[in-house]
Amino acid sequence: MSEANSAVLATLHRQQANALVLYLNTKKYHWLTFGPHFRDIHLLLDEHATALIAEVDEFAERAIMLDGAPLADPASYLAAASVKASSGKLTLRQMLDEAVAAHERIIGELHTDAETANQAGDIGTADLYTRLVQQHQKQRWFLREILRNGSGIG
């Protein structure tokens, strides 16, 4: 495998790990949501989680398409992820702030990772990153709107 393909594969591994960690974090937030907006936020976070778990598979399959291997051992995910696992009891605002920060990190990385893929001549992976950055931007937008002043979220 060329150095350029190895660099692309490393980005795929990080994004696969990020998708799984953010999926697990989002399910935590979904389960532990409370308050007057419970139903709407609970359902929204479940929608987000469903989209995130699909990403895990997309990244894994893309790695295989590039003659690489996906992350497969559960222990390797936390080490490879740049998104940190949520821990402890959080307020609703803290959970949503944590989710927004994770999306911002992933969005920034997807921009950089798309450039890495382009430099390697891998338009397929660059296209995957471009499509998914839009998904993360939309999810971040929804969460930010919930957090706006006057939304009733403490």
ZADO-1210 file (C-alpha; in nm, 4 decimals, padded with zeros to 6 digits):
<atoms>
<atom x="00.0000" y="00.0000" z="00.0000" code="MET" pos="1"/>
<atom x="00.1325" y="00.3421" z="-00.0941" code="SER" pos="2"/>
<atom x="00.2030" y="00.6117" z="00.1623" code="GLU" pos="3"/>
<atom x="-00.0894" y="00.8168" z="00.0255" code="ALA" pos="4"/>
<atom x="-00.3276" y="00.5206" z="00.0593" code="ASN" pos="5"/>
<atom x="-00.1991" y="00.4571" z="00.4113" code="SER" pos="6"/>
<atom x="-00.2773" y="00.8188" z="00.5023" code="ALA" pos="7"/>
<atom x="-00.6311" y="00.7845" z="00.3651" code="VAL" pos="8"/>
<atom x="-00.6781" y="00.4561" z="00.5499" code="LEU" pos="9"/>
<atom x="-00.5692" y="00.6237" z="00.8751" code="ALA" pos="10"/>
<atom x="-00.8368" y="00.8913" z="00.8242" code="THR" pos="11"/>
<atom x="-01.0972" y="00.6232" z="00.7594" code="LEU" pos="12"/>
<atom x="-01.0012" y="00.4436" z="01.0802" code="HIS" pos="13"/>
<atom x="-01.0273" y="00.7646" z="01.2846" code="ARG" pos="14"/>
<atom x="-01.3621" y="00.8534" z="01.1325" code="GLN" pos="15"/>
<atom x="-01.4936" y="00.4986" z="01.1808" code="GLN" pos="16"/>
<atom x="-01.3938" y="00.5212" z="01.5473" code="ALA" pos="17"/>
<atom x="-01.5391" y="00.8714" z="01.5809" code="ASN" pos="18"/>
<atom x="-01.8696" y="00.7580" z="01.4327" code="ALA" pos="19"/>
<atom x="-01.8986" y="00.4711" z="01.6796" code="LEU" pos="20"/>
<atom x="-01.7984" y="00.6788" z="01.9822" code="VAL" pos="21"/>
<atom x="-02.0358" y="00.9602" z="01.8859" code="LEU" pos="22"/>
<atom x="-02.3087" y="00.7011" z="01.8221" code="TYR" pos="23"/>
<atom x="-02.2623" y="00.5635" z="02.1745" code="LEU" pos="24"/>
<atom x="-02.2507" y="00.9142" z="02.3223" code="ASN" pos="25"/>
<atom x="-02.5654" y="01.0089" z="02.1321" code="THR" pos="26"/>
<atom x="-02.7491" y="00.7004" z="02.2575" code="LYS" pos="27"/>
<atom x="-02.6477" y="00.8019" z="02.6115" code="LYS" pos="28"/>
<atom x="-02.7930" y="01.1484" z="02.5563" code="TYR" pos="29"/>
<atom x="-03.1050" y="00.9951" z="02.3972" code="HIS" pos="30"/>
<atom x="-03.1646" y="00.7658" z="02.6955" code="TRP" pos="31"/>
<atom x="-03.0901" y="01.0308" z="02.9577" code="LEU" pos="32"/>
<atom x="-03.2765" y="01.3255" z="02.8040" code="THR" pos="33"/>
<atom x="-03.5258" y="01.4873" z="03.0387" code="PHE" pos="34"/>
<atom x="-03.7343" y="01.7988" z="03.0799" code="GLY" pos="35"/>
<atom x="-04.0162" y="01.9780" z="02.9021" code="PRO" pos="36"/>
<atom x="-03.8689" y="01.9095" z="02.5550" code="HIS" pos="37"/>
<atom x="-03.8021" y="01.5442" z="02.6320" code="PHE" pos="38"/>
<atom x="-03.9984" y="01.3856" z="02.3493" code="ARG" pos="39"/>
<atom x="-03.8631" y="01.6071" z="02.0708" code="ASP" pos="40"/>
<atom x="-03.5010" y="01.5852" z="02.1850" code="ILE" pos="41"/>
<atom x="-03.5276" y="01.2124" z="02.2605" code="HIS" pos="42"/>
<atom x="-03.6554" y="01.1430" z="01.9072" code="LEU" pos="43"/>
<atom x="-03.4070" y="01.3799" z="01.7418" code="LEU" pos="44"/>
<atom x="-03.1122" y="01.2152" z="01.9160" code="LEU" pos="45"/>
<atom x="-03.2366" y="00.8733" z="01.8086" code="ASP" pos="46"/>
<atom x="-03.2450" y="00.9965" z="01.4467" code="GLU" pos="47"/>
<atom x="-02.8899" y="01.1239" z="01.4857" code="HIS" pos="48"/>
<atom x="-02.7752" y="00.7938" z="01.6354" code="ALA" pos="49"/>
<atom x="-02.9288" y="00.5981" z="01.3479" code="THR" pos="50"/>
<atom x="-02.7374" y="00.8094" z="01.0958" code="ALA" pos="51"/>
<atom x="-02.4141" y="00.7720" z="01.2934" code="LEU" pos="52"/>
<atom x="-02.4259" y="00.3934" z="01.3150" code="ILE" pos="53"/>
<atom x="-02.4667" y="00.3803" z="00.9364" code="ALA" pos="54"/>
<atom x="-02.1465" y="00.5862" z="00.9061" code="GLU" pos="55"/>
<atom x="-01.9495" y="00.3217" z="01.0948" code="VAL" pos="56"/>
<atom x="-02.0279" y="00.0694" z="00.8235" code="ASP" pos="57"/>
<atom x="-01.9558" y="00.3151" z="00.5417" code="GLU" pos="58"/>
<atom x="-01.6084" y="00.3903" z="00.6750" code="PHE" pos="59"/>
<atom x="-01.5338" y="00.0217" z="00.7343" code="ALA" pos="60"/>
<atom x="-01.6450" y="-00.0787" z="00.3860" code="GLU" pos="61"/>
<atom x="-01.4526" y="00.2065" z="00.2265" code="ARG" pos="62"/>
<atom x="-01.1337" y="00.0847" z="00.3989" code="ALA" pos="63"/>
<atom x="-01.1897" y="-00.2607" z="00.2488" code="ILE" pos="64"/>
<atom x="-01.2492" y="-00.1081" z="-00.0963" code="MET" pos="65"/>
<atom x="-00.9039" y="00.0488" z="-00.0673" code="LEU" pos="66"/>
<atom x="-00.7488" y="-00.2934" z="-00.0002" code="ASP" pos="67"/>
<atom x="-00.7134" y="-00.2083" z="00.3666" code="GLY" pos="68"/>
<atom x="-00.8934" y="-00.3394" z="00.6706" code="ALA" pos="69"/>
<atom x="-01.1447" y="-00.1647" z="00.8943" code="PRO" pos="70"/>
<atom x="-01.1191" y="-00.1311" z="01.2668" code="LEU" pos="71"/>
<atom x="-01.2716" y="-00.4515" z="01.3951" code="ALA" pos="72"/>
<atom x="-01.1587" y="-00.5014" z="01.7542" code="ASP" pos="73"/>
<atom x="-01.3755" y="-00.3096" z="02.0022" code="PRO" pos="74"/>
<atom x="-01.0689" y="-00.2142" z="02.2068" code="ALA" pos="75"/>
<atom x="-00.9215" y="-00.0274" z="01.9097" code="SER" pos="76"/>
<atom x="-01.2059" y="00.2218" z="01.8780" code="TYR" pos="77"/>
<atom x="-01.1364" y="00.4471" z="02.1758" code="LEU" pos="78"/>
<atom x="-00.7661" y="00.4616" z="02.0951" code="ALA" pos="79"/>
<atom x="-00.8328" y="00.5605" z="01.7328" code="ALA" pos="80"/>
<atom x="-01.1085" y="00.8145" z="01.7997" code="ALA" pos="81"/>
<atom x="-01.0489" y="01.1858" z="01.8403" code="SER" pos="82"/>
<atom x="-01.4006" y="01.2190" z="01.9855" code="VAL" pos="83"/>
<atom x="-01.3925" y="01.1322" z="02.3524" code="LYS" pos="84"/>
<atom x="-01.6418" y="00.9020" z="02.5178" code="ALA" pos="85"/>
<atom x="-01.8965" y="01.0805" z="02.7329" code="SER" pos="86"/>
<atom x="-01.8812" y="01.0005" z="03.1006" code="SER" pos="87"/>
<atom x="-02.0658" y="01.0889" z="03.4158" code="GLY" pos="88"/>
<atom x="-02.4026" y="01.2370" z="03.4865" code="LYS" pos="89"/>
<atom x="-02.4629" y="01.5483" z="03.2778" code="LEU" pos="90"/>
<atom x="-02.7322" y="01.8110" z="03.2520" code="THR" pos="91"/>
<atom x="-02.9267" y="01.8254" z="02.9277" code="LEU" pos="92"/>
<atom x="-02.7315" y="02.1355" z="02.8271" code="ARG" pos="93"/>
<atom x="-02.4004" y="01.9619" z="02.8996" code="GLN" pos="94"/>
<atom x="-02.5018" y="01.6625" z="02.6892" code="MET" pos="95"/>
<atom x="-02.6045" y="01.8794" z="02.3962" code="LEU" pos="96"/>
<atom x="-02.2946" y="02.0993" z="02.4290" code="ASP" pos="97"/>
<atom x="-02.0814" y="01.7848" z="02.4260" code="GLU" pos="98"/>
<atom x="-02.2597" y="01.6651" z="02.1116" code="ALA" pos="99"/>
<atom x="-02.2116" y="02.0005" z="01.9362" code="VAL" pos="100"/>
<atom x="-01.8395" y="01.9993" z="02.0218" code="ALA" pos="101"/>
<atom x="-01.8019" y="01.6461" z="01.8842" code="ALA" pos="102"/>
<atom x="-01.9734" y="01.7430" z="01.5594" code="HIS" pos="103"/>
<atom x="-01.7495" y="02.0486" z="01.5279" code="GLU" pos="104"/>
<atom x="-01.4402" y="01.8326" z="01.5720" code="ARG" pos="105"/>
<atom x="-01.5617" y="01.5810" z="01.3141" code="ILE" pos="106"/>
<atom x="-01.6586" y="01.8544" z="01.0655" code="ILE" pos="107"/>
<atom x="-01.3118" y="02.0055" z="01.0868" code="GLY" pos="108"/>
<atom x="-01.1468" y="01.6673" z="01.0464" code="GLU" pos="109"/>
<atom x="-01.3682" y="01.5723" z="00.7522" code="LEU" pos="110"/>
<atom x="-01.2555" y="01.8871" z="00.5693" code="HIS" pos="111"/>
<atom x="-00.8909" y="01.7968" z="00.6284" code="THR" pos="112"/>
<atom x="-00.9515" y="01.4294" z="00.5525" code="ASP" pos="113"/>
<atom x="-01.1232" y="01.5142" z="00.2220" code="ALA" pos="114"/>
<atom x="-00.8114" y="01.7072" z="00.1240" code="GLU" pos="115"/>
<atom x="-00.5937" y="01.4090" z="00.2206" code="THR" pos="116"/>
<atom x="-00.8093" y="01.1850" z="00.0012" code="ALA" pos="117"/>
<atom x="-00.7976" y="01.4339" z="-00.2874" code="ASN" pos="118"/>
<atom x="-00.4183" y="01.4550" z="-00.2655" code="GLN" pos="119"/>
<atom x="-00.4071" y="01.0743" z="-00.2831" code="ALA" pos="120"/>
<atom x="-00.6270" y="01.0834" z="-00.5937" code="GLY" pos="121"/>
<atom x="-00.9068" y="00.9093" z="-00.4034" code="ASP" pos="122"/>
<atom x="-01.2179" y="01.0937" z="-00.5137" code="ILE" pos="123"/>
<atom x="-01.4423" y="00.8195" z="-00.3742" code="GLY" pos="124"/>
<atom x="-01.3275" y="00.8770" z="-00.0170" code="THR" pos="125"/>
<atom x="-01.3240" y="01.2542" z="-00.0697" code="ALA" pos="126"/>
<atom x="-01.6857" y="01.2310" z="-00.1876" code="ASP" pos="127"/>
<atom x="-01.7793" y="01.0228" z="00.1182" code="LEU" pos="128"/>
<atom x="-01.6272" y="01.2867" z="00.3466" code="TYR" pos="129"/>
<atom x="-01.7975" y="01.5713" z="00.1603" code="THR" pos="130"/>
<atom x="-02.1378" y="01.4040" z="00.1903" code="ARG" pos="131"/>
<atom x="-02.0925" y="01.3218" z="00.5573" code="LEU" pos="132"/>
<atom x="-01.9683" y="01.6677" z="00.6513" code="VAL" pos="133"/>
<atom x="-02.3076" y="01.7976" z="00.5378" code="GLN" pos="134"/>
<atom x="-02.4824" y="01.5440" z="00.7617" code="GLN" pos="135"/>
<atom x="-02.2755" y="01.6518" z="01.0623" code="HIS" pos="136"/>
<atom x="-02.3363" y="02.0183" z="00.9852" code="GLN" pos="137"/>
<atom x="-02.7112" y="01.9547" z="00.9814" code="LYS" pos="138"/>
<atom x="-02.6996" y="01.7621" z="01.3082" code="GLN" pos="139"/>
<atom x="-02.4917" y="02.0393" z="01.4682" code="ARG" pos="140"/>
<atom x="-02.7381" y="02.2991" z="01.3397" code="TRP" pos="141"/>
<atom x="-03.0353" y="02.1190" z="01.4979" code="PHE" pos="142"/>
<atom x="-02.8548" y="02.0887" z="01.8304" code="LEU" pos="143"/>
<atom x="-02.7459" y="02.4532" z="01.8255" code="ARG" pos="144"/>
<atom x="-03.1045" y="02.5605" z="01.7629" code="GLU" pos="145"/>
<atom x="-03.2168" y="02.3671" z="02.0698" code="ILE" pos="146"/>
<atom x="-02.9473" y="02.5424" z="02.2744" code="LEU" pos="147"/>
<atom x="-03.0332" y="02.8952" z="02.1572" code="ARG" pos="148"/>
<atom x="-03.1292" y="03.1448" z="02.4243" code="ASN" pos="149"/>
<atom x="-03.4973" y="03.1308" z="02.4967" code="GLY" pos="150"/>
<atom x="-03.5273" y="02.7627" z="02.4060" code="SER" pos="151"/>
<atom x="-03.5957" y="02.6626" z="02.7643" code="GLY" pos="152"/>
<atom x="-03.2828" y="02.4514" z="02.7946" code="ILE" pos="153"/>
<atom x="-03.1009" y="02.5432" z="03.1173" code="GLY" pos="154"/>
</atoms>
